[in-house]
């Protein structure tokens, strides 16, 4: 039988490839939105520069006159609404594909986890009816339409552009600086859209898998938390890796989380009764995240934890499971997160945080001093080069 964890890793790769394909579509479409808005922004920046050259006072009131600000805000909102419509269609289709993928993967993982059935035993898998997963496509965790969340992008972008413009002219900033702040404001909306996309695609996948496990509770005992276990994995997910959960529990990963649920099947004795008593156990065992982390080289541990947390953990100030926090959001539901050192240790965190801060300050000062010293050494050479530089002959 194939290794269930190798299969799970391949399924995670397929899921993330699916998510990245959607992200590329959103980024490409947003590029067109950005370029169109950039033209309008550049036009307004030229108007600001020209007005200042003429000696006009460019103030917030100047922006509101001739509806300069309103015209830009209206275009921002219209462009972002078109992007929201496009993103909604793309994410909804991706959710639909993720739901199908989640059900297929759940079945294959469960059968792999169960192992080779004994002679004469046929294992069947109950597929979910279509109406059992309709709420996973086009909807958020709390049941509200996905489109409602995306529709917030337009007004938010419009307000962000207005705030950047008003603050920029009120403080006399250079038009190039104002334009850069507007670009940053618009870029934030793309980041948010990509975060929504990944979170909802992965949630649809995980929930479809979870419901498939529940529909087959005659052979399913629960599920096991499975993280990516790489340097990008947060310590909360590392601590959760390998933990066992009941079928009525959900994998409440953080926003954009990559964790998945590995099926935990029942033993053959639990499935077949006395007939399965003498059948060898075939269910695989999974290494706990804490044990995996303890085996990693020191440089990997330090990089994943950060120097202050690493020092505290090595000193025995806390255990790995203490890093797991849990919050509740009215829209996203419960979510795990990595707790801060101060949240775990309180005032005692200072004895680990303060040395790290001092070292960072000292390193920055040393880097600056080295840069100044290098500049000082180059100055005489540059001056001498200017003196020796031959003059151009007079015409």
Secondary structure, DSSP 8 states (H G I E B T S, - for coil): ---HHHHHHHHHHHHHHHHHHHHHHHHHHHHHHHHHHHHHHHHHHHHHHHHHHTT----HHHHHGGGHHHHHHHHHHHHHHHHHHHHHHHHHHHHHHHHHHHHHHHHHHHHHHH-S--TT---------GGGSGGGSSB-TTS-BHHHHHTHHHHHHHHHHHHHHHHHHHTT--HHHHHHHHHHHHHHHHHHHHHHHHHHHHHHHHHHHHHHHHHTTTTEEEEEEE---STTS-HHHHHHTT-EEETT------TT---EEEEEE--HHHHHGGGGTTS---------HHHHHHTS-HHHHHHHH-HHHHHHHHTTSS-GGGGEEEEEETTTEEEEEE--HHHHHGGGGHHHHHHHHHHHHHHHHHHHHHHHHHHHHHHHHHHHHHHHS------
